[in-house]
């Protein structure tokens, strides 16, 4: 909660959410899904259901070509 307070998150909804781990199950389920889809981690991106190579993400020309396909 200290980190949240450092960025201005001090409202009771935030504090109670942290204290009760309100979104823990959701976060863990999302992490499991991400690991299933891309066990190599970030950066990861998909375009029309196809994984894009990290090299494409950092090459403007390659990224533009991928968008045109």
TORKOL-4160 file (C-alpha; in steps of 0.2 Angstrom, whole numbers, padded with zeros to 4 digits, m for minus):
69
<pt num="1" X="0000" Y="0000" Z="0000"/>
<pt num="2" X="0015" Y="0012" Z="0002"/>
<pt num="3" X="0019" Y="0011" Z="m0016"/>
<pt num="4" X="0001" Y="0015" Z="m0020"/>
<pt num="5" X="0001" Y="0029" Z="m0008"/>
<pt num="6" X="0017" Y="0036" Z="m0016"/>
<pt num="7" X="0007" Y="0038" Z="m0033"/>
<pt num="8" X="m0009" Y="0045" Z="m0024"/>
<pt num="9" X="m0019" Y="0028" Z="m0022"/>
<pt num="10" X="m0025" Y="0031" Z="m0005"/>
<pt num="11" X="m0044" Y="0029" Z="m0007"/>
<pt num="12" X="m0053" Y="0016" Z="0004"/>
<pt num="13" X="m0057" Y="0005" Z="m0012"/>
<pt num="14" X="m0039" Y="0003" Z="m0016"/>
<pt num="15" X="m0033" Y="0000" Z="0002"/>
<pt num="16" X="m0047" Y="m0013" Z="0005"/>
<pt num="17" X="m0043" Y="m0021" Z="m0012"/>
<pt num="18" X="m0025" Y="m0023" Z="m0007"/>
<pt num="19" X="m0029" Y="m0029" Z="0010"/>
<pt num="20" X="m0041" Y="m0043" Z="0004"/>
<pt num="21" X="m0032" Y="m0047" Z="m0012"/>
<pt num="22" X="m0048" Y="m0043" Z="m0021"/>
<pt num="23" X="m0040" Y="m0047" Z="m0038"/>
<pt num="24" X="m0027" Y="m0060" Z="m0034"/>
<pt num="25" X="m0037" Y="m0074" Z="m0043"/>
<pt num="26" X="m0040" Y="m0064" Z="m0058"/>
<pt num="27" X="m0021" Y="m0059" Z="m0059"/>
<pt num="28" X="m0016" Y="m0077" Z="m0057"/>
<pt num="29" X="m0028" Y="m0083" Z="m0070"/>
<pt num="30" X="m0022" Y="m0070" Z="m0082"/>
<pt num="31" X="m0004" Y="m0075" Z="m0079"/>
<pt num="32" X="m0008" Y="m0093" Z="m0082"/>
<pt num="33" X="m0016" Y="m0088" Z="m0099"/>
<pt num="34" X="m0001" Y="m0077" Z="m0104"/>
<pt num="35" X="0011" Y="m0091" Z="m0100"/>
<pt num="36" X="0001" Y="m0103" Z="m0110"/>
<pt num="37" X="0000" Y="m0091" Z="m0125"/>
<pt num="38" X="0018" Y="m0086" Z="m0124"/>
<pt num="39" X="0030" Y="m0095" Z="m0112"/>
<pt num="40" X="0045" Y="m0084" Z="m0117"/>
<pt num="41" X="0037" Y="m0069" Z="m0109"/>
<pt num="42" X="0038" Y="m0051" Z="m0115"/>
<pt num="43" X="0038" Y="m0043" Z="m0127"/>
<pt num="44" X="0024" Y="m0052" Z="m0135"/>
<pt num="45" X="0011" Y="m0047" Z="m0147"/>
<pt num="46" X="m0001" Y="m0055" Z="m0159"/>
<pt num="47" X="m0009" Y="m0048" Z="m0175"/>
<pt num="48" X="m0024" Y="m0057" Z="m0181"/>
<pt num="49" X="m0021" Y="m0072" Z="m0170"/>
<pt num="50" X="m0003" Y="m0074" Z="m0176"/>
<pt num="51" X="0012" Y="m0071" Z="m0165"/>
<pt num="52" X="0024" Y="m0057" Z="m0170"/>
<pt num="53" X="0042" Y="m0059" Z="m0168"/>
<pt num="54" X="0050" Y="m0047" Z="m0155"/>
<pt num="55" X="0061" Y="m0041" Z="m0169"/>
<pt num="56" X="0046" Y="m0035" Z="m0179"/>
<pt num="57" X="0040" Y="m0025" Z="m0164"/>
<pt num="58" X="0056" Y="m0015" Z="m0164"/>
<pt num="59" X="0059" Y="m0012" Z="m0182"/>
<pt num="60" X="0047" Y="0001" Z="m0189"/>
<pt num="61" X="0048" Y="m0006" Z="m0207"/>
<pt num="62" X="0045" Y="m0024" Z="m0202"/>
<pt num="63" X="0031" Y="m0018" Z="m0191"/>
<pt num="64" X="0023" Y="m0008" Z="m0205"/>
<pt num="65" X="0025" Y="m0023" Z="m0217"/>
<pt num="66" X="0017" Y="m0035" Z="m0204"/>
<pt num="67" X="0002" Y="m0023" Z="m0203"/>
<pt num="68" X="m0001" Y="m0023" Z="m0222"/>
<pt num="69" X="m0001" Y="m0042" Z="m0224"/>
